[in-house]
Amino acid sequence: MSSWNVGVFASIDAGLGVQLEVVRDLGIKTIQLHTPSKTSRTAKHAEEFNAKLSAYGITISTVFLGFEGESYESIKITSETVGFVPKATRASRLAEAFQIADFAKLLNVDAIGSHIGFVPHDKTSADYTDVVSTIRQLCEHLKQNGQTLHLETGQEEVTALRDFIGDVGTGNLFVNFDPANLILYGIGNPIGALKTIGQWVRGVHCKDAVATTGVPGVDWGAEVPFGKGQVDAELFLQTLKEVGYTGPLTIEREIPEDPLRQKEEIGQAIELINGIISKL
Ligand code: MG
C-alpha cells in the first residue's frame, strides 16, 4: 500500500483545470493550480484564496505557469507560442514568472510547474544557451523563495530534458511527468521514459491519450480519460513506485467545454487509481 494522495489539476479563476468547487465535491485534498489571472495576483486575493482553500481542506502542491498568447491548437502552434522558447516573449514571460512565483509563495506553495516549450535541439546554438540562461535565472529566483521548478514532459525526449537540467545546473530543477503528453507529441513509450527520468520526477499528471493515426510529432494524438488510452495505468503507477516517487498523483482532464463529463471522468479516474493503489 502506498501513501500517495490523489489530486487534480485545478484553477481558481481562469485557465486549465477544474474549479475549486468541483475539487471539493470530489473529496480531493491536493491540487496543482493553473496560474491565476493577472488581476488576481495580489496579496489581498492570496489571503482570500488561502481562506477558501483552508475552508475546503485543500492544499496546493504546485502552481503551473501560464501566459497570455499560449495555444495548444496544433503541435506547430504549440512550438511557436508556449513557454520560454518563443524569443519575442522570453524576457517578458521571465519577469511575469517571477511575479507568479512570488504570488505562489503567498499561497505557501514551494513548487512551480512549467511547459518551457520545445527546447532547441542544437546545444551549440545561441538560442539553446539563451533558453538555459533564462531558466537558470528563473531557478535562481525560485531558490530565494525556497521553491523548485518542475518541467512538464512531452515536448522533447526525456534524455534531452535530463541534459537540459544538467546544463541549467541550479539543483532546484526537476520534472513533472505527464505520460499522456509523450503519446500526444509522438515521443514514444511513457513507461521507458519514466524509468529514464525517474530520479528527477517531483510531480505527475495522471492523464491518458491515444497516439495519432497521422504523422507522429506533426499531428496531435487524442486525450482520453485516464485508464482508457495507451498509458497502462497500472504499469504507470507500478513504475512510479519503483522509481521511488512519493508525491501526489494529480489527475489532469482538459475538457473545459464539458464540465459535467469532466467531473464524472475525474471521479472514475479517482476510483481507478485508488483500486490500483490498494493492490500495490
Ligand atoms: Mg500535463
Residues whose N, C-alpha, C, O or C-beta is under 5 A from the ligand:
A	BS01	MG	D178 H205 E252
